[in-house]
């Protein structure tokens, strides 16, 4: 009995130790975003401010054309995820049913490739096409990230769904398209949700593509935050507030859909970039 | 009436077309560009392997290579050890396990640039909270990412904080696949917790650890966002890894031909090191009689 109690205390202690770096970091991030400059430069540091600086958040939305960049991020992430689902879900199904295991190696190689090596030709191409002022280049290059991710997750998902139903449909005279549309796709909804969530997160978070391919009007949020870091290094409060606004949608999604995210990450063991 | 296997290819075709367009053709172009010389305003000229020859004698590249290996070694090893320990803890049953696991996973899902911004404030030598915390336990203030000798360990600290959860999730998947019988036997034989880990758990999760090593290695070698946002490769060139040097060459100096050569060699390095890790994995699998495959 005593051993069991000691074990429980040990476990509680280890779990606390494990989550505290993440927890303390995000609490400190929140604290920085809610303090005026005088509190942010206080020594010793202040965790909970007496004067809460909501104005930091107001500043974020008023200045730096944040709403435009928010919209850009939404368009790029939305389009890149949608296109990836449209071409990636059927592809994942076909690969799973064909047992084309070699395709997995191709996807692994895509993952090994440094993003910057796609950027050199893409940059030159879009400069030549005169499209650098639009969001098109970023949507296209985000596909490098989202398509392998969606295909990878859908392969491992379709491998777990039964073939028998599809075979029965074929026996009943369904075409391949009908089999996919009426039998395979409805069962695959949970897998599609996982693929969509991870695609949205990794596309939203992407920085390297935006830093090269975006101009003043076409920045995504990570690029906008980076530019704040390099220009107003002194204003910690608004900067931390901007960082929170950028990452909050993703963090909320992580906590709400943690079960799906964990399933997706361990099934495919994938990450973008 | 049977619908042939060939009809599956119609489902694959759109993805193949897009992948060819955004991955294969750009890659072919990068390879082609790497044997040419081109700067804005000039014409493209064929220069043969001279860009590659330049790499060999470029001290900035060899320094970046050494730095990348140093950074990656630390950024693979530390998350691997900590992630395995975390997985052992999260494998236990306790209340709010799912939620707490969600909190633990947050660093790897958060936007890297947003994280970099906050870590830069934490590391700030005068006002940052890191030096304050050190002062509480009597350690003198550090310069963190603002001094050449501490910049890489500080960046590795951030990378470890960020990516330990990925290792945890992979190893957790491995632990879930282990049968319980060996443990029952060991319990009867009176094996200690440490002995059980060394003789039962470790050999069984070794294939999963190798997957974690492989993925971590690829990501650490390619690491860009955190380093670029926090230091831009500085101070001086002290944190300039190959990926950052590649960025500078291609997009700051617009030396596209040389940048393409760096990109090609960098890709070969990543593939070579990954194959080395895979080779180790197959050896480990041979020694450990794997129970499952995480990939």
Boltz contact constraints between the chains, C-beta under 6 A:
constraints:
  - contact:
      token1: [A, 11]
      token2: [B, 92]
      max_distance: 6.0
  - contact:
      token1: [A, 14]
      token2: [B, 89]
      max_distance: 6.0
  - contact:
      token1: [A, 15]
      token2: [B, 89]
      max_distance: 6.0
  - contact:
      token1: [A, 18]
      token2: [B, 86]
      max_distance: 6.0
  - contact:
      token1: [A, 18]
      token2: [B, 89]
      max_distance: 6.0
  - contact:
      token1: [A, 19]
      token2: [B, 100]
      max_distance: 6.0
  - contact:
      token1: [A, 19]
      token2: [B, 103]
      max_distance: 6.0
  - contact:
      token1: [A, 19]
      token2: [B, 104]
      max_distance: 6.0
  - contact:
      token1: [A, 21]
      token2: [B, 161]
      max_distance: 6.0
  - contact:
      token1: [A, 22]
      token2: [B, 103]
      max_distance: 6.0
  - contact:
      token1: [A, 22]
      token2: [B, 106]
      max_distance: 6.0
  - contact:
      token1: [A, 22]
      token2: [B, 107]
      max_distance: 6.0
  - contact:
      token1: [A, 29]
      token2: [B, 118]
      max_distance: 6.0
  - contact:
      token1: [A, 41]
      token2: [B, 127]
      max_distance: 6.0
  - contact:
      token1: [A, 45]
      token2: [B, 129]
      max_distance: 6.0
  - contact:
      token1: [A, 45]
      token2: [B, 132]
      max_distance: 6.0
  - contact:
      token1: [A, 87]
      token2: [B, 14]
      max_distance: 6.0
  - contact:
      token1: [A, 87]
      token2: [B, 15]
      max_distance: 6.0
  - contact:
      token1: [A, 87]
      token2: [B, 18]
      max_distance: 6.0
  - contact:
      token1: [A, 88]
      token2: [B, 15]
      max_distance: 6.0
  - contact:
      token1: [A, 90]
      token2: [B, 11]
      max_distance: 6.0
  - contact:
      token1: [A, 91]
      token2: [B, 12]
      max_distance: 6.0
  - contact:
      token1: [A, 91]
      token2: [B, 15]
      max_distance: 6.0
  - contact:
      token1: [A, 94]
      token2: [B, 8]
      max_distance: 6.0
  - contact:
      token1: [A, 94]
      token2: [B, 11]
      max_distance: 6.0
  - contact:
      token1: [A, 94]
      token2: [B, 12]
      max_distance: 6.0
  - contact:
      token1: [A, 97]
      token2: [B, 8]
      max_distance: 6.0
  - contact:
      token1: [A, 98]
      token2: [B, 8]
      max_distance: 6.0
  - contact:
      token1: [A, 110]
      token2: [B, 23]
      max_distance: 6.0
  - contact:
      token1: [A, 112]
      token2: [B, 218]
      max_distance: 6.0
  - contact:
      token1: [A, 112]
      token2: [B, 270]
      max_distance: 6.0
  - contact:
      token1: [A, 112]
      token2: [B, 271]
      max_distance: 6.0
  - contact:
      token1: [A, 112]
      token2: [B, 274]
      max_distance: 6.0
  - contact:
      token1: [A, 113]
      token2: [B, 267]
      max_distance: 6.0
  - contact:
      token1: [A, 114]
      token2: [B, 222]
      max_distance: 6.0
  - contact:
      token1: [A, 114]
      token2: [B, 243]
      max_distance: 6.0
  - contact:
      token1: [A, 114]
      token2: [B, 266]
      max_distance: 6.0
  - contact:
      token1: [A, 116]
      token2: [B, 246]
      max_distance: 6.0
  - contact:
      token1: [A, 116]
      token2: [B, 247]
      max_distance: 6.0
  - contact:
      token1: [A, 117]
      token2: [B, 30]
      max_distance: 6.0
  - contact:
      token1: [A, 117]
      token2: [B, 263]
      max_distance: 6.0
  - contact:
      token1: [A, 118]
      token2: [B, 26]
      max_distance: 6.0
  - contact:
      token1: [A, 120]
      token2: [B, 30]
      max_distance: 6.0
  - contact:
      token1: [A, 120]
      token2: [B, 250]
      max_distance: 6.0
  - contact:
      token1: [A, 120]
      token2: [B, 259]
      max_distance: 6.0
  - contact:
      token1: [A, 120]
      token2: [B, 260]
      max_distance: 6.0
  - contact:
      token1: [A, 121]
      token2: [B, 26]
      max_distance: 6.0
  - contact:
      token1: [A, 121]
      token2: [B, 29]
      max_distance: 6.0
  - contact:
      token1: [A, 121]
      token2: [B, 30]
      max_distance: 6.0
  - contact:
      token1: [A, 122]
      token2: [B, 26]
      max_distance: 6.0
  - contact:
      token1: [A, 143]
      token2: [B, 22]
      max_distance: 6.0
  - contact:
      token1: [A, 144]
      token2: [B, 22]
      max_distance: 6.0
  - contact:
      token1: [A, 170]
      token2: [B, 3]
      max_distance: 6.0
  - contact:
      token1: [A, 176]
      token2: [B, 3]
      max_distance: 6.0
  - contact:
      token1: [A, 176]
      token2: [B, 7]
      max_distance: 6.0
  - contact:
      token1: [A, 201]
      token2: [B, 109]
      max_distance: 6.0
  - contact:
      token1: [A, 205]
      token2: [B, 111]
      max_distance: 6.0
  - contact:
      token1: [A, 207]
      token2: [B, 113]
      max_distance: 6.0
  - contact:
      token1: [A, 207]
      token2: [B, 225]
      max_distance: 6.0
  - contact:
      token1: [A, 208]
      token2: [B, 224]
      max_distance: 6.0
  - contact:
      token1: [A, 212]
      token2: [B, 251]
      max_distance: 6.0
  - contact:
      token1: [A, 222]
      token2: [B, 111]
      max_distance: 6.0
  - contact:
      token1: [A, 222]
      token2: [B, 113]
      max_distance: 6.0
  - contact:
      token1: [A, 225]
      token2: [B, 113]
      max_distance: 6.0
  - contact:
      token1: [A, 226]
      token2: [B, 113]
      max_distance: 6.0
  - contact:
      token1: [A, 226]
      token2: [B, 229]
      max_distance: 6.0
  - contact:
      token1: [A, 229]
      token2: [B, 117]
      max_distance: 6.0
  - contact:
      token1: [A, 236]
      token2: [B, 121]
      max_distance: 6.0
  - contact:
      token1: [A, 239]
      token2: [B, 117]
      max_distance: 6.0
  - contact:
      token1: [A, 243]
      token2: [B, 114]
      max_distance: 6.0
  - contact:
      token1: [A, 243]
      token2: [B, 117]
      max_distance: 6.0
  - contact:
      token1: [A, 243]
      token2: [B, 118]
      max_distance: 6.0
  - contact:
      token1: [A, 246]
      token2: [B, 111]
      max_distance: 6.0
  - contact:
      token1: [A, 246]
      token2: [B, 114]
      max_distance: 6.0
  - contact:
      token1: [A, 247]
      token2: [B, 110]
      max_distance: 6.0
  - contact:
      token1: [A, 247]
      token2: [B, 111]
      max_distance: 6.0
  - contact:
      token1: [A, 247]
      token2: [B, 114]
      max_distance: 6.0
  - contact:
      token1: [A, 250]
      token2: [B, 109]
      max_distance: 6.0
  - contact:
      token1: [A, 251]
      token2: [B, 106]
      max_distance: 6.0
  - contact:
      token1: [A, 251]
      token2: [B, 110]
      max_distance: 6.0
  - contact:
      token1: [A, 254]
      token2: [B, 106]
      max_distance: 6.0
  - contact:
      token1: [A, 254]
      token2: [B, 109]
      max_distance: 6.0
  - contact:
      token1: [A, 255]
      token2: [B, 102]
      max_distance: 6.0
  - contact:
      token1: [A, 258]
      token2: [B, 102]
      max_distance: 6.0
  - contact:
      token1: [A, 265]
      token2: [B, 169]
      max_distance: 6.0
  - contact:
      token1: [A, 266]
      token2: [B, 169]
      max_distance: 6.0
  - contact:
      token1: [A, 266]
      token2: [B, 173]
      max_distance: 6.0
  - contact:
      token1: [A, 269]
      token2: [B, 170]
      max_distance: 6.0
  - contact:
      token1: [A, 269]
      token2: [B, 211]
      max_distance: 6.0
  - contact:
      token1: [A, 269]
      token2: [B, 294]
      max_distance: 6.0
